[in-house]
Every structure is written in C-alpha cells, then in structure tokens.
Amino acid sequence: MDFEDLQALVGREPVFESGILLAGDVSPPYLRRQLSGWVTAGKLLQLRRGLYALAPPYQKVKPHPFLVANRLRSGSYVSLQASLAYDSLIPEHVEAVTSVTTARPAHWETPLGRFTYRRIQPDLFFGYQRRILSSEPTQHAFIARPEKALLDLVYLQPGGDSASYLRSLRLQNLDRLDIEILRELSRQSEKPKLQRAATIIVQLVEDYKAEYEDL
C-alpha cells in the first residue's frame, strides 16, 4: 500500500482504525512500519495505538473533538464542562474535552487536543444522545443531554449539590433546560445528592425565566 492508496481508502473518514487496513494479503509488521513512517513524515496523526487521522493538508474532513473523544475510548460519552459549553450553558471556553465512562479514568494528550475521562457508576450511564456534529454524515458523537451533563458534574464534584457551587457555575441560557427531563433523570439515578441538586437547579431555572419575563 502506498500513501495514495491510503488516502483513497480513508480520505473522508475523520479518524480510522489501522485494523481496517489489514484486509487481504497484508503483513501487520509491514503495515505498522508504513504507518509509523507516515506519522514521522507528518502525513498521519497518531491519536493512540491503532487510531489515526490524516494530517493537514491531506485530510478532507477535519475531525470534531467530540468524535475523537468517542473513538479514543469506546463506551464513553462527552459530558461535564465540555458538553455544557457546547450547549452554551456555561460561559467558559473549555480546553480539554471531558467524557464519562464506566471504565477506569484516563487522559490523552493528542495532536488533536486533550481528552479526559471520568468514571461514573454503571447504573448512571444513561441520559446521552447520538448527535450530528457537522454536515459530514461521518461526524457524530454520543453527548450527554444538557440536564445529564449537569447531574454528572454534580455527581463527580464534592459538594456539587450545594447552592453555592451550582451558582458558581454561572449557568446561562437556562431556558434550554427541560425541567421535567432533569427531574426524571435525577429520579432515575436514585441518588439523593442528584435529587437535591435537581431541586436547586429547577429553582435557578424558574428564577431565570421570571427575571427575563419581567424585562
């Protein structure tokens, strides 16, 4: 395989697994040497073992960070500050993409950014959606609903169910939160901490709506 063959095969894929190149009469050691050489030459970006992206100017599709996050660690979804910023619920720009997983925590520094994975209990692994990230059909990722992203943050933050902590987040655009979904997700969690936080968040939402209705 030469590099032009690789481009023809994966040209419109934001990222790709090296395993898809092993079909047919291909020597795995030889393929690994080829991939390593293309990384050294600046034609490929290695994100982790076995996961690559074409480097500019060879890439036809720029990988979205959330897609990369999903592909770096299967069985995860984007949540916490990254998801909240994506939905414009917090004002800060978030440098690292934060995800949750039921596996061990992890952190990756890659040519496409920083990716952090926090562990939650398996019975809390719900409340996320597959969302399209761009006009490219290959660009999609599992992302927490905004209500679940807040509850995940509360769960992982000591004292996260306090009114002072929730106010410190400087939540904005609170009319985008669905109060009934928030209540249902907190009930589904069966965690008193999350149920207490949901009560406070509902009050913040109601205060926000009342303030804007008075304008």
N, C-alpha and C positions, 0 to 999 in steps of 0.2 A: 504493500500500500504506500502511495506517495501522498504528500500533503493535499494535492488537488483532489485525490480520491476521498480523503477525509472530509474536505470541505463539501464535496458533493453529497456525502452521506449525512452529515450533521449540520449543514450550513444554516438551517432555520431552527435548530434546537438551541434554546438559551444555554443549557448545560447538558452534558451527556455522560453516561457511564461507559467506561472503557470496555465493559463486558459486551456491549453491542457490536464491537469491532472484531469479536472472536469467531463470528460465523464463518464456516468453511475451513479451508486448509490454512489456518493462521497459527504461527508459533507464538505462544504467550510471551516467552522471554524476548523474542524479536520485537513484538508489539510494544512491550514495556520500554525497550531501548529507543524505539521510534518516538513514543510519547515523551520520554524524558528529553530526547534531543529537541523536539519541537517546543517543549517548555523552556529549555535553555536558550533556544533561538528567539524566544519571545513571540512564538506563533500560537501557543496554547497557554492557558492559565490553569494551574492545578489547584483545586479547591480543597480536596482531601484525597486520600488514596482512592484511586479509581473514579474520581469525579473531576471533570474538566469543563472548560468553556473555551471557545475560540477567542483569541485576543484581538483587540482592535489592531489593524483595520480589517481583519479577516471576518469578524463576526457580523452577521446580518441582523441579528436580534440581540439587543442589549439586555442581559439578564436582570430581571427585577430582584431586588434584595430579598423580598418575601419568598419568591420562588426558590432562590438559592437556600434560604433558611430551611424550607421544607425538604429540599433534596439533600442537604448536608446531614440531616438527622431525620430519618423516617419515623413515623409515629410521633409527630410534634405538630403544633400549630402556633402561628405568630400570635402573641398576646402582650399583656402588660403595657409598658410605655410605648413600645413600637406600634401596637395596634391602636392605642388611644390617640397617638399623634397622627396616625394615618387617617383616622376618622375625625380629626380636628377637635378632639375633646380636651386636649391639653395644649398649652401654647408652645411648649419647648420643642425644639428640633432634637431628635434622638439619634445619637451617633451609632450605637450598636442595635442590631435587630434582636429583640428578645422574644423567645418562644418558651412554651412549656411542654413537658414530656413526662411520661411515667418512668422513663429510664433514668440513668444517672445524669447529674448535671454535667454540662460540658461548655467549652468555649473554644471558638475557632477564630484565628486571625487569618484572613484570606486576601488575595488580591482584589476581591470584590467587596471587602468590608469585614466588620466584626460581627460575630454571631454568638449569642449567649443562650443557653438552655437551662431553665429552672425546673426542678422536679416537683410535680404535684401527685397526690394520691390517685390511683387508677379510677376510683369512684367519682373523681372530679373532672375526668377527661371527657367533657361534653361542652356544648354551647359554642361550637365553632361552625364555620361555613366555608365551602369552596367558593372563592371569589375570583372573577376575571380581573387581571391587573392591567391589561392593555388591549389594544386591538388585535394583537397576535393571539391566536387561539391556544398556543402553547404556553402562554404566560398566565398561570393561575396558581393559587395557593390556598391552603387552609388557614383561615384567620378567625380569631375569636370575634363573636358578636361584641359590640361595644359594652353591653351590660356584663358579659362574662369576663372581658378584659379587666374591667374594674374589680370584679369579685376575685379574679386570680391575683391581682395586685394586693388586695386586702388580705387574702389567704397567706401570701408569702411575706408580707410586711409585718414585723412585730408591731403591735398597736395599730394595725391598719384599720381596725373598726372604730377608731376614735374620731369624733367630730373634728378635732384639731388637725389630725392627719389628712382626712378627706378634704378639708378646706385648703390645706397646704398644697394640694394638687392643682389648685386654681382651675378647676374644671370649667369648661366653656361649651357653648352650643348644646346646653343640656336638654333642649327640646328634641334633640336627636335620640335621646334615650327613651326606650319603651318601658314605662314603669311596670306594666303587667309582666313583661318578659323578665325584668330584673327580679321581681318578687318570685316568679315561678322558678328561676334559676337558683335563687337563694334557698327556696324550699327544697328543691331537688338535691341540693348539696347536703342537706341535713346537718349543716354546721352552724351552731349558734353564732359564731363570730361573723359569718357571712350574712346571716339573717339580721343581726344587729346593724351591720354596715348598710344593708339594703334599706333599712328603715331611715337611716340618716341620709342616704343618697336620694331617696324619694322626697324627703323634706327639702333637700337642696334643689331638686328639680322643680318642686312646687313653688319655692321661693323665687327661683329664676323666672318661671313663667309669670308669676304675679308681678314681678318687677317690670318685665317687658310689656305686660298688658297695660300697665299704668303709664307707659311712655306715650 
